Amino acid sequence: MASDNGIARISRNRANMAGRMLSAGLQHDDADDYAQAMLIAQQWRAQHVKPTEQCFSQVLACSQGIQHSVATFRMKRMISIVRKIQRPDTHFKLGELDDIGGCRLIVESNEQVQRAATWLAGKLPLKNGSTDKDYIEHPQSSGYRSRHLLCNVKSDSASYHVEVQIRTRLQHCWSTAVEAAGEIYGTEYKSPAVRAVASGDDERRLRFFRLVSSLFALEECTPLVPGFAGTYESLIRQLCDLDCTQGILDDLSAAIDSVFVVEMPEPSAELFLLKLSRESQYLDVEAFSAEELDKALRRYDDVEQHIKMSGAIDDISSETEYDNAVLVYARNAEQLAIAYPNYSTNVRYFLDKVKSYLR
C-alpha cells in the first residue's frame, strides 16, 4: 500500500526492524543499511501525521472549552526518536513508541487537568481501552509531572500510537526549563540513562530541578517528588544551599535574552506555527485563523519534512534553517508565549517563580 506521499507504507514490523538497526548505531561497514533504516524511520514518522491530527482536533475542541488553555501539536524530531531507541538498558522499539505523534493541552489548574482528561478519555480511542498515566499523582523520580493519555488511532487500515499530554502551566514551565538546560549544557537531562550515571555538575543540576518540582507540587497541593519531600522552608533551604542554583538561573536568563522573535502574529489569529532556529537563535511565527486548521497542518507538515536532523543522518534538505517546530492554538499573545519551544517566555516564567522562592 502507498502512503499519501507516494512512498510504500511502512508496517509496524518493518519499523521495528529498522529501529533495531538505528539502535545499534552507525558503523562504518553498514552505513548504507543505516541510511536506509533512517529513511524507513522517517516514513514511519510521516505516517503518524494524520492520526495525530485526528487527536489534535479533539484536543483543540477541549481547549476551546477551557479558559486560558493552550493546545499544541508536534511530531517528535528524528534525532529525539533515535536517541530514545538508543538509550542503554532499555528496550524501546521504533514501531511501539507512544510519542512519535504528540498533542499537549496546557491549563491553569489540576482541576482543569482532571476535567480535560475525563472529557478527552471519552472522545479519544485509548490504547488498550483505557491507558492513562498520571504523573501528577505519581511524579517521576526526575521531577516530571504531567497526565498522559495514550491513544491507538486507526488510519489507512493501520493503527498508530499518539500521546496526549495534559499539564498545568507550572508543570509545563518546569519541563520546558529542563529541556532548555539540556540545550545549554549539552546533556539530555530528560533521559533516564543520563540521570542514572549523572555526577558532578550534572547531578547537582538534576537535584536543582527535583527540588523546584517539589516546590511546584507544594504550590499545587499534589504529591512531591520521591526522595524530595519536606516542608516549604526545608526545600527552599536546600535550594539555596546548592552551589549551582544561581548559575542555572543566570544561564537560563542569558539563553532567553539571546532569542530574537522575527515576527509577532496578527491579533486575530488563533493558530500559530512556531519555528525555532537554535543556531541563529531566532523564533519565526506563522499565523492562521482557527478555520484554517487544515492549511496550518499542511504547512506544519511541510516544515517538518525539511527540518534538519543533526546527529541522526545528513540533512534531508538545505531549504530550511529551522530545527524545531510546533503548531499552537492560543487566543492571545500571552497564551502563545506559554508554548514557545525551549528558550522562551515560559522559561522566563520558570525563572520568576524560582527567584520568588529565593527572596
N, C-alpha and C positions, 0 to 999 in steps of 0.2 A: 504494500500500500504506500502511496506517495503522500507526503505532507503538503501543507499549503504552499511551501516554497519550492515544490517540485522534487525534493530530495526524499529518498526512500525512508519511510517511517522506521524509527529505531524501536525494537522491542525491549522490554524490561530486562530480559536475559542478556540481550546483546549489550545493553548499557552496563550491566554488571560485569560482563567480560571486559569491556573497555575500562571500567573502573579498576579492575584488578591490575591492568597494565599501568594505569596512571598511579595507582597506589604504590607500585614497585619503584616508581621514579624513573627518570630519564637516564638510560645507559647508552654508551656510545654505539654499541653493536645493534641496538634495536631502536634507533632514532626514528626510522620510518614508521615502525609499528606504533611508537609512542605518539607520533604526529597523527596517525590515523585514529588512534584511540581518542585523542583530543577532539578531532572532528566529530566523532560519534558522540562524545560528551556534549559538544556544542549543540548538535541536533537534538539530543535528548532534552537539553535545557529549553531549546526553542519550542519543543512540543508541550512544554508546561505553560506557555504564554496564555493560550486560550482557556485552559482550566483555571488559571489564576485570575484571569479576567472575570470568569463566572463567579468566583468567590468575591472578588472586589466589588461587583455590582451589589451584593448583599451587604458587605461591609459599608459601602457608600450609603446605602439606604438606612442602615443602622445609625451611621454618623449624623445623617440629616435630622434624626430624631433626638439627638443628644447635644444640648447647647455647649458650645466651646470645644467640641471634639474635633479631632483631625484624623483623616483616613489616608493611608499611604499604600502604594503598590510597588513592588520591586521584584526583579529576578536576581537570584544570587549570582555574584560575579564568579567567572570561571576560576580565577585564582583562589577564591574562597572555597569553591567546591573541591578543587584539587587538594588544598591544604586540609580540608576536613577528612577526606578519604585517606590521606597520607598520615594522619595522626597515629603515633605509635600506640600499641596496646589497645587499639580499637578495631572494630570490625564493620565500619561503615561501608555499605555497598552503594554504588552510584545509583542503581535503579531503585533503591529503597529509601533514599534521603527524603525527609519530610519537608525540607525548607528550600528546595530549588526555586519554587514559586512561593512568594510570601505577601501577605496583606497585614496591615497593622492599624489598629484603632487606638488613638491616644485620647484619654478622657481626664476629667478633673479629680475623680474620687474613686475609691474602691467600691462604693455602692454602685456607681455607674459601670465599673468593670463587671460586676456581678449581673447587672441588668442587661448589659450588652451581650455577655456570654450566654445568658439564658435565651435571649432573643435569637442570636446567631445559631445556637445549637439546634433551634427549631427550624432554621432555614437552610443550613448547610449540610451536605452529605458527609457526616463524620466518619472517619476511618474506624473500621470495626464496630460501627454503630454508635459508639459514644467515647471518643478519645478526647480527654480534657486534662491537660497538665496544668496544675495550679501551683506555680512557683511563687505565689504571693503568700498563701497559707503555709507553703513548704518551700522557703527560699533555698536556692542552691548555695553550696558552701562558698562559692565565689562571691556571693552577694547579689547575684542576679535574681530579679523578682519580676514576674510577668505572668499572664494567663495565656495558655496556648490551646487552641482548638486545631486538631489535626484532621484534615479533610481528605477524602478519597473521591476525586471528581472524574466522572466518565466523560470522555471526549474522543470522537472519531473511533469508536469501537474499542477504546483502550481506557485505562484508568490511571490517574496521576495523583500524587500526594501534594497537597498545598497546606501551608501552615498559616493560621490566622492568629496574630498576637494581639492581646488586649492589655493595655497597661495604663497607669496613671502618668501624669506629666513628670512627677518626681522619679518614678521608676524608669521612664524613658530618658530623662536627662542623665541619670546615673549610667545607664547602658551606653549612651552616646559619649559620655566623658571617658569611659573605659576604652572605647574604640579610638577616640582622639588621642588618648595617652599611648595606645599601641602604635599609632602612626608616628607620634613624636619620638618615642624611644625605640622604635623598630622591633617591638616584641608583641606577639599576638596574645594579649592578656586574656582574651576570651577562651583560648584553647586549654582544655583540661590537662593536656600533655605538657604545655608550657608551665602551667601553675604547679604541676606535680614536681617539677625539678627546679623551680624558681629559688634563687638565693640572692644574697646581697641586696642591691638596689631594687631588683625586680620583686623580691619577696616583700620588701618594705612598701613598695608602691601598691602591691596587691593587698597588703594589710590596710593601707590607707583607704582603699575603695571598699573593703569589707566593713570597716568602721563607719564610713559615711553611709553605706547601705543600711546598717543597723540604726543609725540616727534617723534616716528617712523612714524606716519602718516604725520607729517610735512615734514619729510625727503622724503617721497614717494609722497608728493603733493596730499594727499587724505583727506577726511573729518576726523576731530578729534573726539575723544570720547565725547559723550554727557555729558555736565557739566564740561568738562576739555579742553575747548578751550582757546586760548590765544596765545601770541607771544612766539617765541622760548625762549627769555630771561625770560619771566614770568613763563613758565613751568619749566625751569631749576632752577629758584629761589625757586619755590615750592618744587621741588625735593630735593634741598639742605636743605631746612628748615625742612623736615621730619626727626624726630629723629630715624626712623627705617632704613633709606636708607643704611647707612654703614653696619649695622647688617645683612641686607638681602644679600648684596654683599659678606660679609665675609662668611656667612653660605652657600651660593651657591658655592663659591670658595672652601670651605672645602669639600663639597659634591663631587665636581668634582675630587678633588685630591685623594679621597678615592676609586675611581673606578679603578679596575685592569683589563686591557684588556688581556684575556687569549691568544688569537692568532689572529694576523692580517691576512687578506686574501691574496691569491695569486694575483699578479698584473693583470693577465689575466682574472680574474673572473669579472662578472658584476652583479650577483645576490648574495645577502648575507642574511643569516638568522641570525639575531641578537637576542641573548638570554641573558637577564639580571637577575641576582640574587641580589635582594636588601639586603638580609640578609648577604650574603658573599661579596657584593659589587664588583662583577666582571661581565664582559661582555664577552661572548663567541661568536665567529663568525664562521659560516659555509659558505663556498663559492661554487658557482656553475657558470657554463658558461651560457650565455644568451640562448643557445639552450637547456638547462636543466630546463626550466621553470616548466614543469610537475613534474619532480623529486623534484625540490625545493618546489613546492606547496604541494606535498605529505609529504615531510619532515616537512614542516611548520605545516601541519595539525596534524602530529604525535606529534610534540612538544606541540601544543595547547591542544591536548587530555590529556596531562599529567601535564599541568600547575596547580599549587596549586590554590585553590580558598579560601584563608584565609578570614574568616569573613562571608562567604556565606554558606558553608557546609564543612564537614570534607574532607580532601584531597582525591581526587579520585584515587590518586596513589602516591606511595613513590618513583617512578622511576626517578623523576627529582627534581632538586632544583631550577629551574627557575620559575619566576613568571611574566615575561613579555617577549613577543617575537614579532618581526616584520620582514617581508620579504621586502628587499630593492633592488631596481635596481639603481646602480650607476656605473659611468665609471672610477672612481678613488677613492683613499683613502680619499681625501678631501671632495668629494661629499658624500661618505659613512658616514663621521663624522657628516654631517649635520643632518642625520636621526637617529642618536643614540637615543634610548628611554631615556627620563627623564634626569638622570645625565650624561652629555656627553659634547663633544666639542662644540655642538651647544649652550649649556648653557654658555660655555666659550665665544663664540661669543657675546651672550647677555651681559655678564659681560663687555667685552671690549667696546661694544657700550655705555653702561650706564656710564662707567668710563670716556669715552671720553667726555661726556656731563658735567661731574663734574670737569674737569681740569680747 
